[in-house]
Amino acid sequence: MANLEYLQYEAEGQIIDRKRANLEPKKIAEHISAFSNAEGGILVIGIEDDGEITGFKYPKSKAIKKYIEAPLDFLSRLPKYTIERVPVQNSKGEDDEILVFTIEPNYESIIALKDETVFLPKDRRKAPCFSYGDIRRALSCVMWEFAV
């Protein structure tokens, strides 16, 4: 795992993203889909964009188990990833933890949600979504152009 300072202060973008622990678990699955369909990356839950550690004791935080289960609950197939629960002190000085997903790129197939929505990273704030059918049609056009 990367060190805590890196997880807090590395610029967010194609490789790392931080999320508050009150986000809906399906959104976590969307980010995992996006990282997996690109070059992979690190998704940290419990650290704010500015590096503040809010952890899972933050008001309205979801249970850590819901995030751990999010890929199983919402993705149609699982990419290769690891999950690490990291003990920390949050910004209030309390013992807490953060959750770190390290997602590998998936070059063999597209990782979609169970509803066939596919996410691809665009920038750190927007992950455009496409249907699996849209991507298959686009790829068939590209393959056809190369065949001509």
Number of C-alpha atoms within 10 A of each C-alpha: 13 9 7 14 9 12 21 20 15 16 16 18 14 17 18 19 23 24 18 21 27 18 15 14 21 18 14 23 23 26 21 31 33 27 29 28 24 20 15 22 22 25 23 23 26 30 25 18 16 12 18 14 25 26 29 23 19 17 10 10 16 17 13 19 9 14 23 19 13 18 23 14 15 21 22 17 15 16 24 12 16 12 16 14 14 13 12 17 14 20 15 11 10 12 13 20 22 24 22 21 21 23 25 19 21 18 12 8 11 22 27 28 24 13 11 17 20 24 27 22 22 14 11 14 10 10 17 14 18 14 14 18 12 13 14 12 11 12 12 12 12 11 11 10 9 8 7 5
